[in-house]
Amino acid sequence: MPGPASDLPPPGETAALLSQVVDELTWRIARDSAHPPAEPVNTADSARRRALARLRVLRSVKQAVTSLEDQAAHAAAASGAGYPEIGQAVSMSRQGARRRWPGLITTSTHIPPSSEHRSS
């Protein structure tokens, strides 16, 4: 039975759609947060304020996405996913995932002594 990830559009389409949505959202937030000054300003000043406000919003989006990605990685690990699967989900190697989330996967397997162990 295919998993939920197989129901997703290809990564390129997903990225394009998300870019479009985030772009529109950041412009709206930046426009609403760039308060007009009491005095009239020239168009360049207004454009600069909007661009800087958008940059601040995008930084917040990046921080939010990083936090959500961390939460999802922890949830995947808690559900039994290993570094290879987590890395694949974020387009990085197992080693890359291990560096990104050190200690996420812990192995506490205890190997019992074999029955052939001799005590002398």
N, C-alpha and C positions, 0 to 999 in steps of 0.2 A: 504494500500500500504506500503510495507516495506521501511524503511529509508535506507540511505547510510551506516549506521553502520552495518546493517544486511548483506551487501555485502562484509564486511571485513572477512579475514580468522580468525580462532580462535586466541585469544590472545597469546597463546603459540607459534603458528606458526609465527605470526607477530613478536613477540619478538625474535625468533630464526633468522628470516630473517634479521631483523634490526641489531641484534648483529653481524651477519656475515658481513653485508655491512659496519657498523661502524668500525669493527675490521680491515677490509681490508683498508678502507680509512685512519684510524689513522696510520697504519703501513706505508702506502705510504707517508703521510705527515711527519711523524717522520723520515723516511728514508731520505726524501728530505731536511728536516730542520736540521738534525744532520750533520753539516758541518765537513768534515774530517779536522783534524788539519794539520799544515804544516809538522809536523814530524810524522813518522810512529808510531802507537801505537799498543799495544797488543790487542788481540781479546776481552779480558774481558773489557778493556776500551771502545772499540767500542760498545760492547753490552750494557754496562752501559749507554753510551750516547744515544743510540737508545731507550732504555727502558725509560729513563728520558724524552726524547723528546716525546715519545708516551704518557707518563703520562700527560705531559703539554697539548698535543692535546686533550686527553680524558677529561681533566678539561674544556677546551674550548667547547667541544661537550656538556658536561653536562650543562654549562651555557647557551648555545644556545638552548638546549632542554627545559630548565626551562623557558626561555624567550618565546619560541614558545608555550609552554603549557599555560603560563599566557595569551598570546594573544588569544589562542583558548578558554580559559575559559571565557574571557571577551566577545568574539564574541558569544559564546553560551548563556551567560546571556543576552546580547543585543538582541538575537533572541528569548528570552522568556524562556530559560531553567532555572530551579531552582536548588538549591543546591543538592537535591536528584539525579537529572539526571546528573549533572556535577560530583558529587561524584562517581556515578556508572560508568561513562565514564573513570574515572581514578582509578577504583578499590578501592575506599575509601567510607567511610560513608558520610552521609549528614553533620554530625558534622565535620568530617575531612576536607571536602571541604570548609566548612564555616571557619575553622581555617586557612586553606591554602590561601583562598582568602576572607579575611574579607571585608565586605562592598560591595561585588560584586553584590549581589542582594539587592535591596532596595525596600521596600514596601511603597509607598506613597498613599495608598488607603485612601480615605476620605469617611467615612461612614456618609451619610446625616442623620439628625435627623429624627426619625420616625414620621409618621403623627399623632401618638397617643400622641406626646409630648404636655403636657398641660402647658400653661403659666398662672401663678396665680397672 
